Amino acid sequence: MLDKLLHTPEGVRDIYNHECLKKLTLQERIEGVLHRFGYQDIQTPTFEYYEVFNHERGTVDTKEMYKFFDRDSNILVLRPDITPSIARSVAKYYKSVTLPLRFCYTGSTFRNNESLQGKLKEVTQQGAELIGDDSSQADAEMIVFAIECLLEAGLNEFQIDIGQVEFFKGIVEEAGLDKQTEEQLRLLIDHKNFFGIEDLLSKHDMSKEHKEMFLKITELFGSIEVLQQAKEITTNERAIKALERLEKVYEFLCYYGVEEFVSFDLGMINQLNYYTGIIFRGYTYGTGVSIVDGGRYDSLLSQFGKDSPAVGFAIVVDELMLALNRQNIEIETIYTNTLILFKEALTKTAIQLTQHLRGQGLKIELQKLNDNGTLEDYIQYGKQKHVGGIIYINEEETVKIIDLETNNTTEAHLSDLIGKEQ
Ligand SMILES: N[C@@H](Cc1c[nH]c[nH+]1)C(=O)O
């Protein structure tokens, strides 16, 4: 019983004190980038009808969703991903808009993944969606955008892996694979499980060339040369077009000067099913999972009634925090709280000073000195809470000001702090 009262379920956690301030500071910085790119904030509900996320939409597997019922027995889902919600919302409110729309968001997503993986089940995502632009320049914009967010977070060693789902789909179509085999193959290729692929293909009737192609896909990762190598293994029109598109995107990325952060991986295919073109994931050391996920999803909005191409990405803030921590990269936080500590007899003075300083926009925590407490106790208390300084009122006219960063103590007249009019 006590266990459940004090603990959170596996995969979710409390974020408090300094860590919470750091997370919010990081989010603010990323939000700054999202706005610098001209994206507008949007908020959608944390839970929605199951239909918004069901299998046809191509988000995560149904098994990974938290489902529950409303009073009318409709099935609701805690959003596993924010992109389908944005697609729904945009289809509803911007149905007839043909020019591009740019939205950004910050919010929790929930995935009921297997506990064994040790992954968080609730994470904060910060993302952006560009709707109504099917160009390769738009693809590049999203990748640059993600890179800028990571740089702003203070990360400098990371990589954005770029893939293209059409490359794989083109070859699958040509090889005549059924849906189930395609699904199995996607997983095996994504895990670069060479022997698994060999085994699966040996059970299927297909040409030797196609078998070799599928095996080769697992090796198609690395720098831009990979695209040339990929062109040499196939003549499939759909696959070639996918590669040409990536070449174009790369050209734009070079204009932006961010090519050092990107690499290609044509075996990266096991992502969300709604992706229809370029896909990308950001990795860094210190976390085994991706810190950025994104891609083009040109047929998702039409499922909600608005025929429009789209591309986007999301940063998994919690994973990014973990990586920054493990890489000893500090998220600079500024402690602006001041603690006004007073003796009971001086309550009126303390309240007046507090009101005055809060009125000037300062962040004031007001606390009476405990009968058996000492100033030293409160200095320790303030330091633990990362308070910037203490104003100690223990006399009528003068106060002690203690800077908790430098431990410097000065005295000041109350009238100087409150102002002449008092
Ligand atoms: N919603 C995707 C990321 C994304 C945003 N836009 C496009 N893709 C995810 O949760 O992985």
The ligand as an ORCA input file, in Angstrom:
! r2SCAN-3c Opt
* xyz 1 1
  N       5.447     12.440    -34.232
  C       6.698     11.783    -34.536
  C       7.748     12.802    -34.894
  C       7.298     13.649    -36.029
  C       6.795     14.889    -35.992
  N       6.474     15.195    -37.285
  C       6.777     14.228    -38.034
  N       7.277     13.236    -37.291
  C       7.131     10.932    -33.358
  O       6.527     10.955    -32.321
  O       8.106     10.208    -33.465
*
